[in-house]
Amino acid sequence: MRGLSTCYTLIGVAIRCALRMGLHRHLQHERISPIEQEVRRRVFWTIRQMDIYVSVLLGFPVPLNDDEIDQPFPTEVDDEYISQDGIRQPLPGTPSFIQPVNAMLRLMGILSKITKYVYPMRGVKSGFDRAGTETYRVGYAQLKEIEADLAKWQEDLPAAWRPSPDGAAEVVR
């Protein structure tokens, strides 16, 4: 557990540094090149993903709310399509290694929602059980919303990145 606690502390420092640098904001300025813009996105969302994951593992609240972020997910193209001049689109049907990264980011968003609704800091008190322990309830509508989010996540997963024993080694792994 000590390793996770240290990880939580370091990720906390990283997320605060990212916030101070404004990496959570989508800035459009002529002096910010497409490469720098993409690096800002990738760095921020990597730290954000780790922040959610480790916070949830340790049972802590996720410190940054989604409504405080306007930085889009990384562009779903591989590095060779990004230059100082712009971002070229690959041929249709060309899978990018950023697609599963963004899928994982969306999944971390659902995990954050699960933590908020299913394991809230302050539950909705529903009474006491037979042992006299206070009980909490989770709204059915919230569970259905999470279930719908998970179904949509699976539906939106690009075909090239869906797990299959017959798929490419990168996907099977």
N, C-alpha and C positions, 0 to 999 in steps of 0.2 A: 504494500500500500504506500510505502514511503516514496517509491519511484513515481507513482501516479500523483502524489501530493506535490512533489517537486515539479513534475510536468505541468500540473495545474498552475503553479506559481509562475513558471516561465512563460506559459501560454498567456497568462494574464498580463505579464509585462509586454509580450509581443502584441497583444490586441490593443493595449493602451498606446504603444508606440505607433501602431498602424492608424489608430484614431487621431493621434496628434499630427500625423503626416497627412491626414485627410484621405487615406486610402479607401475609406468607406463611402466617399463621395465620388460621384461621376463628374469629373471636371473636363470641360472641353475648352481647350486653349490652343492657339497656334503653336505655342512652344512645347506642347506635349505631343511627342511623336506617337504614331500608332504602336510602335514597339513598347515605349514607356507606358502608354495607356493600358496595353495588354498585360504588361508585367505588374502594374498597379492592381489590376483586377485579380490576377492569379495569386499574387502574394496575399492580398486581403482575404480572398475566399478560402485559401488554404488555412490561414490562421483562424478564420471564423469557423471552419469545419472542425478543426482540432479543438477549439474553444467549446463548441457545443458538445462534442463527443466526450471530452474529459469531464466537463461539468456534469453531464448526465451520468457518467460512470461513477462519479463520486457523490452523486445525490445533491448537487448544488444547483441553484437556479442558473439559467443561461443569462449572463449579465447584459447582453446587448439585444435590444428589440429589433425586429425586422423593419419596423417603420422608421428607424433611425438610419437606415441604409438605403442609398439610392445608386450604389455601384452595381451595374449589371454583372451577370455571370460572365466568365471568360468566353471569348468568341470561340465557336466550335470549329476551329481550323488548327492544323498543326503549324509548328514554328516556321516551316519553309514558305508558308503563304503570307507571312507577316514581314513587312519591310518598313524602312523609314518613310516611304512614300504612301503606304496604305496596306490594306488587307485584301488579298486576292481570294476569291472564292474557288475552292477546289471543284473538280467535276462533280456533277450530281451523283450521289451514291457512294462517294468516297468517304469512308469512315475516318473520324479524327479521334485521337487519343484524348481529346478534351471532352468529347461527348460523355464517356463514362464518369469523368471527373464532375461534370455538371449534374449528371444523374445522381451521383453521391451527394452533391451539395443540396439538391432538392430533397433527397432522403433525410439528410441531416435537419432540414427545415421541418420535415414531418416529425422527426424524433423530438425536436424542440417543442412542437405543438403537443405531442404526447405527454411530454414532461409537464407542460403547462396545464393541460386538461385532466390527465389521468393521475398525475402525482403532484398536485399543486401544493404550494407552501401552506396555503390556507384552504382546506377543503370545505365543501358545503356540508355542514353538520347534518346528519340524518338521525341521530339518536345514539343509543347505547346498545351493545350486544348483551348476551346473557351473562358474560363475565364482568359487565360494567365498564367495558372499554368503549370509548367514544368512537363512533363509526362515521364514515364519510361516504358520499355518493358521487358518482360520475354521471353526467347527463348523457342519456341515450343519443340525443342529437349530436353531441360532440363526438361520441364514439363512431356514429355513422359518418360524420364528416371526415374523421381520420381514416376510416375504412375506404371512403370514396377517394381521398387523397392518395392512399396506397395503390388502389386500383388504377387511378389515372397515372401515377408514377410508372407502374408496370407497363401500362398501355403506351406511354410516351417513350419508353426505353427503345432506342434505335435497334432495329433488327440485328445489325452487325454486332451489337454488344450484349445480346441476350444470351444467357448461359445455355450451352448445348454441348454435349459430349463430342459432337461432330464439328464444332466451331474451331476457329483459329486458336493456336496455343495461348495467345495473349488473353483471349476471352475465357477459355477454359480455366486458365490459371486464376 
